[in-house]
Amino acid sequence: MDNTRMVHIRLPKSIVTQMEQLLKLLGVSRNEFIVQAVAEKVAREIRLRGLRETRGILGSEDAPEWAEVPGAGWVRKVRGEDGEPPAWAT
């Protein structure tokens, strides 16, 4: 069973010209490029929706250490001396 579907779209000529020039440099097909671009946009929109829906879900009692240290300082503290984030227990 085929896992694809044909979709017809219209793009402004200027975008198509820019895309074609870029595709030559990248060495990828138009279809591959458009599929990747749409997939990235869909993933970004899903992440943003999740962030918007969970905004403010934690109160100060849920993470008291966040109130004690300014944002950048807290990030440095969590990352440690080597600048890498800790291996979180899952």
C-alpha positions as semicolon CSV with decimal commas, in nm:
position;residue;x (nm);y (nm);z (nm)
1;M;0,000;0,000;0,000
2;D;0,136;0,343;-0,096
3;N;0,201;0,572;0,200
4;T;0,195;0,896;0,002
5;R;-0,068;1,126;-0,137
6;M;-0,040;1,376;-0,418
7;V;-0,115;1,734;-0,321
8;H;-0,127;2,022;-0,566
9;I;-0,013;2,359;-0,434
10;R;0,052;2,702;-0,578
11;L;0,362;2,897;-0,477
12;P;0,469;3,249;-0,569
13;K;0,716;3,253;-0,861
14;S;0,978;3,429;-0,649
15;I;0,969;3,151;-0,389
16;V;0,997;2,883;-0,656
17;T;1,297;3,061;-0,813
18;Q;1,474;3,088;-0,477
19;M;1,390;2,727;-0,393
20;E;1,521;2,597;-0,728
21;Q;1,851;2,781;-0,677
22;L;1,885;2,636;-0,330
23;L;1,795;2,285;-0,445
24;K;2,084;2,291;-0,693
25;L;2,323;2,374;-0,409
26;L;2,175;2,115;-0,174
27;G;2,140;1,841;-0,432
28;V;1,793;1,738;-0,318
29;S;1,469;1,702;-0,510
30;R;1,192;1,957;-0,493
31;N;0,961;1,698;-0,341
32;E;1,213;1,596;-0,074
33;F;1,273;1,959;0,017
34;I;0,903;2,047;0,043
35;V;0,823;1,734;0,246
36;Q;1,105;1,816;0,489
37;A;1,000;2,182;0,515
38;V;0,636;2,094;0,585
39;A;0,737;1,827;0,838
40;E;0,956;2,079;1,023
41;K;0,678;2,339;1,027
42;V;0,421;2,087;1,153
43;A;0,656;1,973;1,431
44;R;0,728;2,334;1,532
45;E;0,357;2,421;1,545
46;I;0,283;2,113;1,757
47;R;0,563;2,210;2,001
48;L;0,436;2,568;2,020
49;R;0,083;2,449;2,084
50;G;0,209;2,229;2,368
51;L;0,404;2,517;2,519
52;R;0,103;2,748;2,500
53;E;-0,127;2,488;2,654
54;T;0,110;2,419;2,945
55;R;0,217;2,779;3,008
56;G;0,187;2,856;3,378
57;I;0,111;2,498;3,479
58;L;0,390;2,499;3,741
59;G;0,356;2,722;4,042
60;S;0,634;2,852;4,264
61;E;0,569;2,565;4,506
62;D;0,640;2,313;4,227
63;A;0,993;2,441;4,163
64;P;1,106;2,659;4,454
65;E;1,466;2,662;4,328
66;W;1,352;2,867;4,026
67;A;1,245;3,152;4,253
68;E;1,580;3,163;4,434
69;V;1,813;3,194;4,135
70;P;1,784;3,433;3,838
71;G;1,711;3,252;3,509
72;A;2,061;3,254;3,358
73;G;2,216;3,161;3,690
74;W;1,976;2,872;3,729
75;V;2,069;2,740;3,382
76;R;2,441;2,761;3,467
77;K;2,376;2,583;3,797
78;V;2,181;2,302;3,628
79;R;2,440;2,258;3,354
80;G;2,724;2,242;3,603
81;E;3,084;2,343;3,556
82;D;3,131;2,170;3,219
83;G;2,835;2,351;3,062
84;E;2,651;2,029;2,982
85;P;2,305;1,949;3,113
86;P;2,292;1,666;3,368
87;A;2,174;1,318;3,272
88;W;1,819;1,331;3,403
89;A;1,677;1,019;3,559
90;T;1,392;0,887;3,349
